[in-house]
Amino acid sequence: MLPLHVLDWLSAYRELWSSLIFVLVGQYLHAGVLGEMVIQAEQASVT
């Protein structure tokens, strides 16, 4: 889904990488700011 160079770059940033993994598995509450953004986007899409 993402090019290898992007995955390499993301993996260099542990907090960002773990947030992305949490979002991908649907654990938004553990994904920090990225999870909050996804939750807000979902709420906005149903209103």
CHARMM internal coordinates of N, CA and C (Angstrom, degrees):
IC EDIT
DIST 1 N 1 CA 1.4402
DIST 1 CA 1 C 1.5261
ANGL 1 N 1 CA 1 C 110.64
DIST 1 C 2 N 1.3246
ANGL 1 CA 1 C 2 N 116.43
DIHE 1 N 1 CA 1 C 2 N -41.77
DIST 2 N 2 CA 1.4608
ANGL 1 C 2 N 2 CA 120.82
DIHE 1 CA 1 C 2 N 2 CA 176.29
DIST 2 CA 2 C 1.5178
ANGL 2 N 2 CA 2 C 109.47
DIHE 1 C 2 N 2 CA 2 C -110.47
DIST 2 C 3 N 1.3210
ANGL 2 CA 2 C 3 N 117.43
DIHE 2 N 2 CA 2 C 3 N 143.12
DIST 3 N 3 CA 1.4652
ANGL 2 C 3 N 3 CA 119.95
DIHE 2 CA 2 C 3 N 3 CA 177.31
DIST 3 CA 3 C 1.5332
ANGL 3 N 3 CA 3 C 110.93
DIHE 2 C 3 N 3 CA 3 C -61.89
DIST 3 C 4 N 1.3054
ANGL 3 CA 3 C 4 N 116.13
DIHE 3 N 3 CA 3 C 4 N 152.81
DIST 4 N 4 CA 1.4538
ANGL 3 C 4 N 4 CA 121.98
DIHE 3 CA 3 C 4 N 4 CA -177.15
DIST 4 CA 4 C 1.5230
ANGL 4 N 4 CA 4 C 112.64
DIHE 3 C 4 N 4 CA 4 C -57.24
DIST 4 C 5 N 1.3284
ANGL 4 CA 4 C 5 N 118.01
DIHE 4 N 4 CA 4 C 5 N -39.26
DIST 5 N 5 CA 1.4637
ANGL 4 C 5 N 5 CA 119.90
DIHE 4 CA 4 C 5 N 5 CA -179.17
DIST 5 CA 5 C 1.5275
ANGL 5 N 5 CA 5 C 111.48
DIHE 4 C 5 N 5 CA 5 C -65.74
DIST 5 C 6 N 1.3274
ANGL 5 CA 5 C 6 N 117.08
DIHE 5 N 5 CA 5 C 6 N -31.67
DIST 6 N 6 CA 1.4658
ANGL 5 C 6 N 6 CA 120.38
DIHE 5 CA 5 C 6 N 6 CA 177.25
DIST 6 CA 6 C 1.5265
ANGL 6 N 6 CA 6 C 109.87
DIHE 5 C 6 N 6 CA 6 C -71.01
DIST 6 C 7 N 1.3235
ANGL 6 CA 6 C 7 N 117.10
DIHE 6 N 6 CA 6 C 7 N -42.31
DIST 7 N 7 CA 1.4637
ANGL 6 C 7 N 7 CA 120.66
DIHE 6 CA 6 C 7 N 7 CA 177.03
DIST 7 CA 7 C 1.5262
ANGL 7 N 7 CA 7 C 111.26
DIHE 6 C 7 N 7 CA 7 C -62.32
DIST 7 C 8 N 1.3093
ANGL 7 CA 7 C 8 N 117.04
DIHE 7 N 7 CA 7 C 8 N -39.76
DIST 8 N 8 CA 1.4669
ANGL 7 C 8 N 8 CA 121.10
DIHE 7 CA 7 C 8 N 8 CA 176.47
DIST 8 CA 8 C 1.5226
ANGL 8 N 8 CA 8 C 110.61
DIHE 7 C 8 N 8 CA 8 C -61.36
DIST 8 C 9 N 1.3224
ANGL 8 CA 8 C 9 N 116.44
DIHE 8 N 8 CA 8 C 9 N -44.85
DIST 9 N 9 CA 1.4633
ANGL 8 C 9 N 9 CA 120.72
DIHE 8 CA 8 C 9 N 9 CA 179.87
DIST 9 CA 9 C 1.5223
ANGL 9 N 9 CA 9 C 110.25
DIHE 8 C 9 N 9 CA 9 C -63.70
DIST 9 C 10 N 1.3352
ANGL 9 CA 9 C 10 N 117.41
DIHE 9 N 9 CA 9 C 10 N -46.68
DIST 10 N 10 CA 1.4622
ANGL 9 C 10 N 10 CA 121.26
DIHE 9 CA 9 C 10 N 10 CA -179.82
DIST 10 CA 10 C 1.5237
ANGL 10 N 10 CA 10 C 111.92
DIHE 9 C 10 N 10 CA 10 C -61.02
DIST 10 C 11 N 1.3139
ANGL 10 CA 10 C 11 N 117.02
DIHE 10 N 10 CA 10 C 11 N -39.86
DIST 11 N 11 CA 1.4617
ANGL 10 C 11 N 11 CA 120.03
DIHE 10 CA 10 C 11 N 11 CA -177.30
DIST 11 CA 11 C 1.5257
ANGL 11 N 11 CA 11 C 112.36
DIHE 10 C 11 N 11 CA 11 C -67.95
DIST 11 C 12 N 1.3111
ANGL 11 CA 11 C 12 N 117.15
DIHE 11 N 11 CA 11 C 12 N -16.91
DIST 12 N 12 CA 1.4686
ANGL 11 C 12 N 12 CA 120.69
DIHE 11 CA 11 C 12 N 12 CA 176.91
DIST 12 CA 12 C 1.5262
ANGL 12 N 12 CA 12 C 111.79
DIHE 11 C 12 N 12 CA 12 C -75.78
DIST 12 C 13 N 1.3343
ANGL 12 CA 12 C 13 N 116.69
DIHE 12 N 12 CA 12 C 13 N -14.84
DIST 13 N 13 CA 1.4578
ANGL 12 C 13 N 13 CA 122.22
DIHE 12 CA 12 C 13 N 13 CA 179.92
DIST 13 CA 13 C 1.5251
ANGL 13 N 13 CA 13 C 108.11
DIHE 12 C 13 N 13 CA 13 C -114.96
DIST 13 C 14 N 1.3234
ANGL 13 CA 13 C 14 N 115.38
DIHE 13 N 13 CA 13 C 14 N 92.64
DIST 14 N 14 CA 1.4631
ANGL 13 C 14 N 14 CA 121.80
DIHE 13 CA 13 C 14 N 14 CA -171.44
DIST 14 CA 14 C 1.5323
ANGL 14 N 14 CA 14 C 113.28
DIHE 13 C 14 N 14 CA 14 C -54.38
DIST 14 C 15 N 1.3240
ANGL 14 CA 14 C 15 N 118.56
DIHE 14 N 14 CA 14 C 15 N -45.47
DIST 15 N 15 CA 1.4616
ANGL 14 C 15 N 15 CA 121.02
DIHE 14 CA 14 C 15 N 15 CA -177.86
DIST 15 CA 15 C 1.5307
ANGL 15 N 15 CA 15 C 111.25
DIHE 14 C 15 N 15 CA 15 C -65.78
DIST 15 C 16 N 1.3060
ANGL 15 CA 15 C 16 N 116.97
DIHE 15 N 15 CA 15 C 16 N -43.14
DIST 16 N 16 CA 1.4642
ANGL 15 C 16 N 16 CA 120.80
DIHE 15 CA 15 C 16 N 16 CA 178.32
DIST 16 CA 16 C 1.5265
ANGL 16 N 16 CA 16 C 110.91
DIHE 15 C 16 N 16 CA 16 C -64.76
DIST 16 C 17 N 1.3293
ANGL 16 CA 16 C 17 N 115.99
DIHE 16 N 16 CA 16 C 17 N -43.56
DIST 17 N 17 CA 1.4665
ANGL 16 C 17 N 17 CA 121.32
DIHE 16 CA 16 C 17 N 17 CA 179.96
DIST 17 CA 17 C 1.5277
ANGL 17 N 17 CA 17 C 110.63
DIHE 16 C 17 N 17 CA 17 C -61.04
DIST 17 C 18 N 1.3273
ANGL 17 CA 17 C 18 N 117.51
DIHE 17 N 17 CA 17 C 18 N -46.91
DIST 18 N 18 CA 1.4598
ANGL 17 C 18 N 18 CA 120.17
DIHE 17 CA 17 C 18 N 18 CA -178.78
DIST 18 CA 18 C 1.5280
ANGL 18 N 18 CA 18 C 110.80
DIHE 17 C 18 N 18 CA 18 C -67.01
DIST 18 C 19 N 1.3314
ANGL 18 CA 18 C 19 N 117.75
DIHE 18 N 18 CA 18 C 19 N -37.05
DIST 19 N 19 CA 1.4606
ANGL 18 C 19 N 19 CA 120.26
DIHE 18 CA 18 C 19 N 19 CA 176.40
DIST 19 CA 19 C 1.5200
ANGL 19 N 19 CA 19 C 110.92
DIHE 18 C 19 N 19 CA 19 C -61.65
DIST 19 C 20 N 1.3150
ANGL 19 CA 19 C 20 N 116.95
DIHE 19 N 19 CA 19 C 20 N -42.99
DIST 20 N 20 CA 1.4592
ANGL 19 C 20 N 20 CA 121.11
DIHE 19 CA 19 C 20 N 20 CA 178.59
DIST 20 CA 20 C 1.5281
ANGL 20 N 20 CA 20 C 110.87
DIHE 19 C 20 N 20 CA 20 C -61.88
DIST 20 C 21 N 1.3148
ANGL 20 CA 20 C 21 N 116.99
DIHE 20 N 20 CA 20 C 21 N -44.10
DIST 21 N 21 CA 1.4648
ANGL 20 C 21 N 21 CA 120.58
DIHE 20 CA 20 C 21 N 21 CA 179.62
DIST 21 CA 21 C 1.5245
ANGL 21 N 21 CA 21 C 110.05
DIHE 20 C 21 N 21 CA 21 C -62.05
DIST 21 C 22 N 1.3363
ANGL 21 CA 21 C 22 N 117.62
DIHE 21 N 21 CA 21 C 22 N -44.91
DIST 22 N 22 CA 1.4612
ANGL 21 C 22 N 22 CA 120.49
DIHE 21 CA 21 C 22 N 22 CA 178.25
DIST 22 CA 22 C 1.5288
ANGL 22 N 22 CA 22 C 111.58
DIHE 21 C 22 N 22 CA 22 C -60.10
DIST 22 C 23 N 1.3247
ANGL 22 CA 22 C 23 N 117.41
DIHE 22 N 22 CA 22 C 23 N -41.37
DIST 23 N 23 CA 1.4626
ANGL 22 C 23 N 23 CA 120.67
DIHE 22 CA 22 C 23 N 23 CA 178.73
DIST 23 CA 23 C 1.5257
ANGL 23 N 23 CA 23 C 110.12
DIHE 22 C 23 N 23 CA 23 C -64.81
DIST 23 C 24 N 1.3149
ANGL 23 CA 23 C 24 N 117.36
DIHE 23 N 23 CA 23 C 24 N -42.55
DIST 24 N 24 CA 1.4623
ANGL 23 C 24 N 24 CA 120.90
DIHE 23 CA 23 C 24 N 24 CA -178.04
DIST 24 CA 24 C 1.5235
ANGL 24 N 24 CA 24 C 112.57
DIHE 23 C 24 N 24 CA 24 C -63.46
DIST 24 C 25 N 1.3347
ANGL 24 CA 24 C 25 N 117.17
DIHE 24 N 24 CA 24 C 25 N -30.41
DIST 25 N 25 CA 1.4656
ANGL 24 C 25 N 25 CA 119.87
DIHE 24 CA 24 C 25 N 25 CA 179.23
DIST 25 CA 25 C 1.5265
ANGL 25 N 25 CA 25 C 112.08
DIHE 24 C 25 N 25 CA 25 C -95.61
DIST 25 C 26 N 1.3426
ANGL 25 CA 25 C 26 N 117.43
DIHE 25 N 25 CA 25 C 26 N 5.31
DIST 26 N 26 CA 1.4485
ANGL 25 C 26 N 26 CA 121.46
DIHE 25 CA 25 C 26 N 26 CA 174.83
DIST 26 CA 26 C 1.5128
ANGL 26 N 26 CA 26 C 115.65
DIHE 25 C 26 N 26 CA 26 C 83.11
DIST 26 C 27 N 1.3172
ANGL 26 CA 26 C 27 N 117.99
DIHE 26 N 26 CA 26 C 27 N 14.66
DIST 27 N 27 CA 1.4654
ANGL 26 C 27 N 27 CA 122.61
DIHE 26 CA 26 C 27 N 27 CA 179.16
DIST 27 CA 27 C 1.5327
ANGL 27 N 27 CA 27 C 109.62
DIHE 26 C 27 N 27 CA 27 C -97.78
DIST 27 C 28 N 1.3316
ANGL 27 CA 27 C 28 N 115.44
DIHE 27 N 27 CA 27 C 28 N 66.69
DIST 28 N 28 CA 1.4598
ANGL 27 C 28 N 28 CA 121.21
DIHE 27 CA 27 C 28 N 28 CA -173.66
DIST 28 CA 28 C 1.5213
ANGL 28 N 28 CA 28 C 113.66
DIHE 27 C 28 N 28 CA 28 C -62.25
DIST 28 C 29 N 1.3104
ANGL 28 CA 28 C 29 N 117.18
DIHE 28 N 28 CA 28 C 29 N -32.79
DIST 29 N 29 CA 1.4677
ANGL 28 C 29 N 29 CA 120.21
DIHE 28 CA 28 C 29 N 29 CA -177.81
DIST 29 CA 29 C 1.5340
ANGL 29 N 29 CA 29 C 112.03
DIHE 28 C 29 N 29 CA 29 C -67.44
DIST 29 C 30 N 1.3183
ANGL 29 CA 29 C 30 N 117.36
DIHE 29 N 29 CA 29 C 30 N -19.76
DIST 30 N 30 CA 1.4643
ANGL 29 C 30 N 30 CA 121.50
DIHE 29 CA 29 C 30 N 30 CA 179.27
DIST 30 CA 30 C 1.5292
ANGL 30 N 30 CA 30 C 112.12
DIHE 29 C 30 N 30 CA 30 C -99.37
DIST 30 C 31 N 1.3227
ANGL 30 CA 30 C 31 N 116.66
DIHE 30 N 30 CA 30 C 31 N 0.36
DIST 31 N 31 CA 1.4634
ANGL 30 C 31 N 31 CA 121.05
DIHE 30 CA 30 C 31 N 31 CA -172.45
DIST 31 CA 31 C 1.5208
ANGL 31 N 31 CA 31 C 114.01
DIHE 30 C 31 N 31 CA 31 C -95.77
DIST 31 C 32 N 1.3179
ANGL 31 CA 31 C 32 N 117.83
DIHE 31 N 31 CA 31 C 32 N 8.91
DIST 32 N 32 CA 1.4629
ANGL 31 C 32 N 32 CA 120.65
DIHE 31 CA 31 C 32 N 32 CA 176.87
DIST 32 CA 32 C 1.5132
ANGL 32 N 32 CA 32 C 112.71
DIHE 31 C 32 N 32 CA 32 C 63.52
DIST 32 C 33 N 1.3224
ANGL 32 CA 32 C 33 N 115.30
DIHE 32 N 32 CA 32 C 33 N -141.15
DIST 33 N 33 CA 1.4639
ANGL 32 C 33 N 33 CA 121.69
DIHE 32 CA 32 C 33 N 33 CA -176.73
DIST 33 CA 33 C 1.5242
ANGL 33 N 33 CA 33 C 111.08
DIHE 32 C 33 N 33 CA 33 C -61.80
DIST 33 C 34 N 1.3016
ANGL 33 CA 33 C 34 N 117.52
DIHE 33 N 33 CA 33 C 34 N -38.69
DIST 34 N 34 CA 1.4603
ANGL 33 C 34 N 34 CA 120.36
DIHE 33 CA 33 C 34 N 34 CA 179.18
DIST 34 CA 34 C 1.5260
ANGL 34 N 34 CA 34 C 110.57
DIHE 33 C 34 N 34 CA 34 C -62.07
DIST 34 C 35 N 1.3140
ANGL 34 CA 34 C 35 N 116.98
DIHE 34 N 34 CA 34 C 35 N -41.22
DIST 35 N 35 CA 1.4579
ANGL 34 C 35 N 35 CA 121.07
DIHE 34 CA 34 C 35 N 35 CA 176.73
DIST 35 CA 35 C 1.5165
ANGL 35 N 35 CA 35 C 112.21
DIHE 34 C 35 N 35 CA 35 C -64.04
DIST 35 C 36 N 1.3217
ANGL 35 CA 35 C 36 N 116.42
DIHE 35 N 35 CA 35 C 36 N -40.42
DIST 36 N 36 CA 1.4678
ANGL 35 C 36 N 36 CA 120.51
DIHE 35 CA 35 C 36 N 36 CA 177.45
DIST 36 CA 36 C 1.5214
ANGL 36 N 36 CA 36 C 110.81
DIHE 35 C 36 N 36 CA 36 C -61.79
DIST 36 C 37 N 1.3258
ANGL 36 CA 36 C 37 N 116.36
DIHE 36 N 36 CA 36 C 37 N -39.85
DIST 37 N 37 CA 1.4602
ANGL 36 C 37 N 37 CA 120.40
DIHE 36 CA 36 C 37 N 37 CA 178.75
DIST 37 CA 37 C 1.5294
ANGL 37 N 37 CA 37 C 110.95
DIHE 36 C 37 N 37 CA 37 C -63.94
DIST 37 C 38 N 1.3202
ANGL 37 CA 37 C 38 N 117.15
DIHE 37 N 37 CA 37 C 38 N -40.76
DIST 38 N 38 CA 1.4617
ANGL 37 C 38 N 38 CA 120.64
DIHE 37 CA 37 C 38 N 38 CA 179.47
DIST 38 CA 38 C 1.5263
ANGL 38 N 38 CA 38 C 110.09
DIHE 37 C 38 N 38 CA 38 C -65.99
DIST 38 C 39 N 1.3233
ANGL 38 CA 38 C 39 N 116.84
DIHE 38 N 38 CA 38 C 39 N -42.94
DIST 39 N 39 CA 1.4653
ANGL 38 C 39 N 39 CA 120.78
DIHE 38 CA 38 C 39 N 39 CA 179.11
DIST 39 CA 39 C 1.5260
ANGL 39 N 39 CA 39 C 110.09
DIHE 38 C 39 N 39 CA 39 C -61.28
DIST 39 C 40 N 1.3298
ANGL 39 CA 39 C 40 N 117.34
DIHE 39 N 39 CA 39 C 40 N -45.43
DIST 40 N 40 CA 1.4655
ANGL 39 C 40 N 40 CA 120.73
DIHE 39 CA 39 C 40 N 40 CA 179.37
DIST 40 CA 40 C 1.5286
ANGL 40 N 40 CA 40 C 111.48
DIHE 39 C 40 N 40 CA 40 C -64.16
DIST 40 C 41 N 1.3210
ANGL 40 CA 40 C 41 N 116.98
DIHE 40 N 40 CA 40 C 41 N -38.33
DIST 41 N 41 CA 1.4624
ANGL 40 C 41 N 41 CA 120.62
DIHE 40 CA 40 C 41 N 41 CA 178.85
DIST 41 CA 41 C 1.5225
ANGL 41 N 41 CA 41 C 110.44
DIHE 40 C 41 N 41 CA 41 C -65.77
DIST 41 C 42 N 1.3316
ANGL 41 CA 41 C 42 N 117.01
DIHE 41 N 41 CA 41 C 42 N -40.64
DIST 42 N 42 CA 1.4648
ANGL 41 C 42 N 42 CA 120.09
DIHE 41 CA 41 C 42 N 42 CA 178.02
DIST 42 CA 42 C 1.5286
ANGL 42 N 42 CA 42 C 110.57
DIHE 41 C 42 N 42 CA 42 C -64.40
DIST 42 C 43 N 1.3215
ANGL 42 CA 42 C 43 N 116.76
DIHE 42 N 42 CA 42 C 43 N -42.28
DIST 43 N 43 CA 1.4686
ANGL 42 C 43 N 43 CA 120.49
DIHE 42 CA 42 C 43 N 43 CA 179.18
DIST 43 CA 43 C 1.5183
ANGL 43 N 43 CA 43 C 110.77
DIHE 42 C 43 N 43 CA 43 C -63.41
DIST 43 C 44 N 1.3183
ANGL 43 CA 43 C 44 N 116.64
DIHE 43 N 43 CA 43 C 44 N -41.46
DIST 44 N 44 CA 1.4627
ANGL 43 C 44 N 44 CA 120.45
DIHE 43 CA 43 C 44 N 44 CA 179.92
DIST 44 CA 44 C 1.5288
ANGL 44 N 44 CA 44 C 111.41
DIHE 43 C 44 N 44 CA 44 C -67.58
DIST 44 C 45 N 1.3105
ANGL 44 CA 44 C 45 N 117.52
DIHE 44 N 44 CA 44 C 45 N -31.41
DIST 45 N 45 CA 1.4666
ANGL 44 C 45 N 45 CA 119.63
DIHE 44 CA 44 C 45 N 45 CA -176.81
DIST 45 CA 45 C 1.5243
ANGL 45 N 45 CA 45 C 112.06
DIHE 44 C 45 N 45 CA 45 C -74.13
DIST 45 C 46 N 1.3287
ANGL 45 CA 45 C 46 N 117.96
DIHE 45 N 45 CA 45 C 46 N -22.16
DIST 46 N 46 CA 1.4612
ANGL 45 C 46 N 46 CA 119.13
DIHE 45 CA 45 C 46 N 46 CA -179.38
DIST 46 CA 46 C 1.5238
ANGL 46 N 46 CA 46 C 112.74
DIHE 45 C 46 N 46 CA 46 C -94.93
DIST 46 C 47 N 1.3372
ANGL 46 CA 46 C 47 N 116.47
DIHE 46 N 46 CA 46 C 47 N -7.33
DIST 47 N 47 CA 1.4747
ANGL 46 C 47 N 47 CA 118.75
DIHE 46 CA 46 C 47 N 47 CA 179.07
DIST 47 CA 47 C 1.5056
ANGL 47 N 47 CA 47 C 111.56
DIHE 46 C 47 N 47 CA 47 C -88.95
END
COOR INIT
IC SEED 1 N 1 CA 1 C
IC BUILD
